[in-house]
Amino acid sequence: MGRGKVQLKRIDDKIRRQVTFSKRRSGLIKKARELSVLCSVEVGLIIFSAKGRLYEFCSGESLGKVLERYQIHNDEENAAPKSVGGTGKKNPSEWSGLCAGPNRSLKTIQSELEAQNIENLDVTELTQLEKQLDTLLRQTRSRKTQLMMDSLTALIEKEKQLQEEKLLMEKEIAELKERKNKEQAEEADQQSCSANNNNNSDDNAPPRQTMLHLF
């Protein structure tokens, strides 16, 4: 029998989801490497985990050069229809300062938006801007999630430390109580032995000789 079709949906179980991610990620990177070798092509792969951890693969010298090549190619494609139409608007290559990559800060984009009149942008430029803002939003959410996870981890570690300190204090208190009870028991035994010795000494004393006086 043939293998049934796998239904693609989010895996609810956290452990199974993590195992699947690890296996699929390794398989995807392996396929990307095979594709680059077999077909002599340049491949760049970027993966962000649910916790924001970065996994990447590049068949060339560096992933940055692959992204730079993609940006140049994208700018050239966007510039081609505008040069033919002669709209007189800004070339996307000139607008690339605004959309140069995901590392641009929101403050930088805002300042450049004030300098570049947004009403003069066409659909392509607005689409690029939308993608850039969406990337920044995803990064912001990812960073927020990471900070919340770090804070939660710190609280869990602090709770664990306090719990260990509590158990240690309870153990020390129990040892002190046990030691005190032992000392009290030894003291009681000593007092009991002393009392028994006194009683034995009285029993072993010679009887008094009474003098009988005859008149």
The 8 nearest C-alpha neighbors of each residue, nearest first, counted from 0:
[[1, 2, 3, 4, 5, 6, 7, 8],
 [2, 0, 3, 4, 5, 6, 7, 8],
 [1, 3, 0, 4, 5, 6, 7, 8],
 [4, 2, 5, 1, 0, 6, 7, 8],
 [3, 5, 6, 2, 1, 7, 0, 8],
 [6, 4, 7, 3, 2, 8, 9, 1],
 [5, 7, 8, 4, 3, 9, 10, 2],
 [8, 6, 5, 9, 10, 4, 11, 19],
 [7, 9, 6, 10, 11, 5, 16, 12],
 [8, 10, 11, 7, 16, 12, 6, 13],
 [11, 9, 16, 12, 8, 15, 13, 19],
 [10, 12, 9, 13, 16, 15, 14, 8],
 [11, 13, 15, 14, 10, 16, 17, 9],
 [14, 12, 16, 15, 11, 17, 10, 18],
 [15, 13, 17, 16, 12, 18, 19, 11],
 [14, 16, 18, 12, 17, 13, 19, 10],
 [15, 17, 13, 19, 14, 10, 18, 12],
 [16, 18, 20, 14, 19, 15, 13, 21],
 [19, 17, 15, 21, 20, 16, 14, 22],
 [20, 18, 16, 22, 17, 21, 23, 15],
 [19, 21, 17, 23, 18, 22, 24, 16],
 [20, 22, 18, 24, 19, 23, 17, 25],
 [23, 21, 19, 25, 24, 20, 26, 18],
 [24, 22, 26, 20, 25, 21, 19, 27],
 [25, 23, 27, 21, 26, 22, 20, 28],
 [24, 26, 28, 22, 23, 27, 29, 21],
 [25, 27, 23, 29, 24, 28, 30, 22],
 [28, 26, 24, 30, 29, 25, 23, 31],
 [29, 27, 31, 25, 30, 26, 32, 24],
 [28, 30, 26, 32, 27, 31, 25, 33],
 [31, 29, 33, 27, 32, 28, 34, 26],
 [32, 30, 28, 34, 29, 33, 27, 35],
 [31, 33, 29, 35, 30, 34, 28, 36],
 [34, 32, 30, 36, 35, 31, 37, 29],
 [35, 33, 31, 37, 32, 36, 38, 30],
 [34, 36, 40, 39, 32, 33, 38, 37],
 [37, 35, 33, 39, 34, 38, 32, 40],
 [38, 36, 34, 39, 35, 33, 40, 32],
 [37, 39, 40, 35, 36, 34, 33, 41],
 [40, 38, 35, 36, 37, 41, 34, 42],
 [41, 39, 35, 38, 42, 34, 36, 58],
 [40, 42, 58, 35, 59, 43, 39, 57],
 [43, 41, 58, 57, 35, 40, 44, 31],
 [42, 44, 57, 56, 62, 65, 58, 45],
 [43, 45, 56, 55, 57, 42, 46, 28],
 [46, 44, 55, 54, 56, 47, 43, 53],
 [47, 45, 54, 53, 55, 48, 44, 24],
 [48, 46, 53, 51, 52, 54, 49, 45],
 [47, 49, 51, 52, 50, 46, 53, 54],
 [48, 50, 51, 47, 52, 141, 17, 144],
 [51, 49, 48, 52, 145, 141, 144, 47],
 [52, 50, 48, 47, 49, 141, 53, 145],
 [51, 53, 48, 47, 50, 54, 49, 46],
 [52, 54, 47, 46, 51, 55, 48, 45],
 [55, 53, 46, 45, 47, 52, 56, 48],
 [56, 54, 45, 44, 46, 53, 57, 43],
 [55, 57, 44, 43, 28, 45, 58, 54],
 [56, 58, 43, 62, 59, 42, 61, 44],
 [57, 59, 42, 41, 35, 43, 56, 32],
 [60, 58, 57, 61, 41, 62, 42, 65],
 [59, 61, 58, 62, 64, 57, 65, 63],
 [62, 60, 63, 64, 59, 57, 65, 58],
 [61, 63, 65, 64, 57, 43, 66, 60],
 [62, 64, 66, 61, 65, 67, 68, 60],
 [63, 65, 67, 66, 62, 61, 68, 60],
 [66, 64, 62, 68, 63, 67, 69, 43],
 [67, 65, 69, 63, 68, 64, 70, 62],
 [68, 66, 64, 70, 69, 65, 63, 71],
 [67, 69, 65, 71, 66, 70, 64, 72],
 [70, 68, 66, 72, 67, 71, 73, 65],
 [69, 71, 73, 67, 68, 72, 74, 66],
 [72, 70, 74, 68, 73, 69, 75, 67],
 [71, 73, 69, 75, 70, 74, 68, 76],
 [74, 72, 70, 76, 71, 75, 69, 77],
 [73, 75, 77, 71, 76, 92, 72, 91],
 [74, 76, 78, 72, 73, 77, 71, 79],
 [77, 75, 73, 79, 78, 74, 72, 80],
 [76, 78, 74, 75, 79, 73, 91, 80],
 [77, 79, 75, 81, 76, 80, 91, 90],
 [78, 80, 76, 82, 81, 77, 75, 83],
 [81, 79, 83, 82, 78, 84, 77, 76],
 [80, 82, 84, 78, 83, 79, 85, 86],
 [83, 81, 85, 79, 80, 84, 78, 86],
 [84, 82, 80, 81, 85, 79, 86, 78],
 [85, 83, 81, 86, 82, 80, 87, 79],
 [84, 86, 82, 87, 83, 81, 88, 80],
 [87, 85, 88, 84, 81, 82, 83, 89],
 [86, 88, 85, 89, 81, 90, 82, 84],
 [89, 87, 86, 90, 119, 120, 121, 81],
 [88, 90, 91, 93, 87, 94, 120, 92],
 [89, 91, 93, 92, 78, 88, 94, 81],
 [92, 90, 94, 93, 74, 78, 95, 77],
 [91, 93, 95, 90, 94, 74, 78, 75],
 [94, 92, 91, 90, 95, 89, 96, 97],
 [93, 95, 91, 92, 96, 97, 90, 89],
 [96, 94, 98, 92, 99, 97, 93, 91],
 [97, 95, 99, 94, 98, 93, 92, 111],
 [96, 98, 95, 94, 99, 108, 111, 128],
 [99, 97, 95, 96, 100, 131, 128, 127],
 [100, 98, 95, 96, 97, 101, 103, 70],
 [99, 101, 102, 98, 103, 131, 97, 70],
 [102, 100, 103, 134, 131, 135, 99, 98],
 [103, 101, 100, 104, 135, 99, 134, 138],
 [104, 102, 101, 100, 107, 105, 108, 99],
 [105, 103, 107, 106, 102, 108, 135, 101],
 [104, 106, 108, 107, 109, 103, 135, 132],
 [105, 107, 109, 104, 108, 110, 103, 111],
 [106, 108, 104, 110, 105, 109, 111, 103],
 [109, 107, 105, 111, 106, 110, 112, 97],
 [108, 110, 112, 106, 107, 111, 105, 113],
 [111, 109, 113, 107, 112, 108, 106, 114],
 [110, 112, 114, 108, 113, 109, 115, 107],
 [113, 111, 115, 109, 114, 110, 108, 117],
 [112, 114, 110, 111, 115, 109, 116, 117],
 [113, 115, 111, 112, 116, 110, 109, 117],
 [116, 114, 112, 113, 111, 117, 119, 120],
 [117, 115, 118, 119, 114, 113, 112, 120],
 [116, 118, 119, 120, 115, 112, 113, 125],
 [117, 119, 116, 120, 121, 115, 125, 112],
 [118, 120, 117, 116, 121, 88, 115, 89],
 [121, 119, 117, 118, 124, 125, 122, 116],
 [120, 122, 124, 123, 125, 119, 88, 118],
 [123, 121, 125, 124, 126, 120, 127, 128],
 [124, 122, 126, 125, 121, 127, 77, 120],
 [123, 125, 127, 126, 121, 122, 120, 128],
 [124, 126, 128, 122, 127, 123, 129, 121],
 [127, 125, 129, 123, 124, 128, 122, 130],
 [126, 128, 124, 130, 125, 129, 131, 123],
 [127, 129, 125, 131, 126, 130, 132, 124],
 [128, 130, 126, 132, 131, 127, 133, 125],
 [131, 129, 133, 127, 128, 132, 134, 126],
 [130, 132, 128, 134, 129, 133, 98, 127],
 [133, 131, 135, 129, 134, 130, 136, 128],
 [132, 134, 136, 130, 131, 135, 129, 137],
 [135, 133, 131, 137, 132, 136, 130, 101],
 [134, 136, 138, 132, 133, 137, 139, 131],
 [135, 137, 133, 139, 134, 138, 132, 140],
 [136, 138, 140, 134, 139, 135, 141, 133],
 [137, 139, 141, 135, 136, 140, 142, 134],
 [140, 138, 136, 142, 137, 141, 135, 143],
 [141, 139, 143, 137, 142, 138, 144, 136],
 [140, 142, 138, 144, 139, 143, 137, 145],
 [141, 143, 145, 139, 144, 140, 138, 146],
 [142, 144, 140, 146, 145, 141, 139, 147],
 [145, 143, 147, 141, 142, 146, 140, 148],
 [144, 146, 142, 148, 143, 147, 141, 149],
 [147, 145, 149, 143, 148, 144, 150, 142],
 [146, 148, 150, 144, 145, 149, 151, 143],
 [149, 147, 151, 145, 150, 146, 152, 144],
 [150, 148, 146, 152, 151, 147, 145, 153],
 [149, 151, 147, 153, 148, 152, 146, 154],
 [152, 150, 148, 154, 153, 149, 147, 155],
 [151, 153, 149, 155, 150, 154, 148, 156],
 [152, 154, 150, 156, 151, 155, 157, 149],
 [155, 153, 157, 151, 156, 152, 158, 150],
 [154, 156, 152, 158, 157, 153, 159, 151],
 [155, 157, 159, 153, 154, 158, 160, 152],
 [158, 156, 154, 160, 159, 155, 153, 161],
 [159, 157, 155, 161, 160, 156, 154, 162],
 [158, 160, 156, 162, 157, 161, 155, 163],
 [159, 161, 157, 163, 162, 158, 156, 164],
 [162, 160, 164, 158, 163, 159, 165, 157],
 [161, 163, 165, 159, 160, 164, 158, 166],
 [164, 162, 160, 166, 165, 161, 167, 159],
 [163, 165, 161, 167, 162, 166, 168, 160],
 [164, 166, 162, 168, 163, 167, 161, 169],
 [167, 165, 169, 163, 168, 164, 170, 162],
 [166, 168, 164, 170, 165, 169, 163, 171],
 [169, 167, 171, 165, 170, 166, 172, 164],
 [168, 170, 166, 172, 167, 171, 173, 165],
 [169, 171, 167, 173, 168, 172, 166, 174],
 [170, 172, 168, 174, 173, 169, 175, 167],
 [173, 171, 175, 169, 174, 170, 168, 176],
 [174, 172, 170, 176, 171, 175, 177, 169],
 [173, 175, 177, 171, 172, 176, 178, 170],
 [176, 174, 172, 178, 177, 173, 179, 171],
 [177, 175, 179, 173, 178, 174, 180, 172],
 [176, 178, 174, 180, 175, 179, 173, 181],
 [179, 177, 181, 175, 176, 180, 174, 182],
 [178, 180, 176, 182, 181, 177, 175, 183],
 [181, 179, 183, 177, 182, 178, 176, 184],
 [180, 182, 184, 178, 179, 183, 177, 185],
 [183, 181, 185, 179, 184, 180, 186, 178],
 [182, 184, 186, 180, 181, 185, 187, 179],
 [183, 185, 181, 187, 182, 186, 180, 188],
 [186, 184, 188, 182, 187, 183, 181, 189],
 [185, 187, 183, 189, 184, 188, 182, 190],
 [186, 188, 184, 190, 185, 189, 183, 191],
 [189, 187, 191, 185, 186, 190, 192, 184],
 [190, 188, 192, 186, 191, 187, 193, 185],
 [189, 191, 193, 187, 188, 192, 194, 186],
 [190, 192, 188, 194, 189, 193, 187, 195],
 [193, 191, 189, 195, 194, 190, 188, 196],
 [194, 192, 190, 196, 191, 195, 189, 197],
 [193, 195, 191, 197, 192, 196, 190, 198],
 [194, 196, 192, 198, 197, 193, 199, 191],
 [197, 195, 199, 193, 198, 194, 192, 200],
 [196, 198, 194, 200, 195, 199, 193, 201],
 [197, 199, 195, 201, 196, 200, 194, 202],
 [200, 198, 202, 196, 201, 197, 195, 203],
 [199, 201, 197, 203, 198, 202, 196, 204],
 [200, 202, 198, 199, 204, 203, 197, 196],
 [201, 203, 199, 200, 204, 198, 205, 197],
 [202, 204, 200, 201, 199, 205, 198, 206],
 [203, 205, 201, 202, 200, 206, 199, 207],
 [206, 204, 207, 203, 202, 208, 201, 200],
 [207, 205, 208, 204, 203, 209, 202, 201],
 [206, 208, 209, 205, 204, 210, 203, 211],
 [209, 207, 206, 210, 205, 211, 204, 212],
 [210, 208, 207, 211, 206, 212, 205, 213],
 [209, 211, 212, 208, 207, 213, 214, 206],
 [212, 210, 209, 213, 208, 214, 207, 206],
 [211, 213, 210, 214, 209, 208, 207, 206],
 [214, 212, 211, 210, 209, 208, 207, 206],
 [213, 212, 211, 210, 209, 208, 207, 206]]
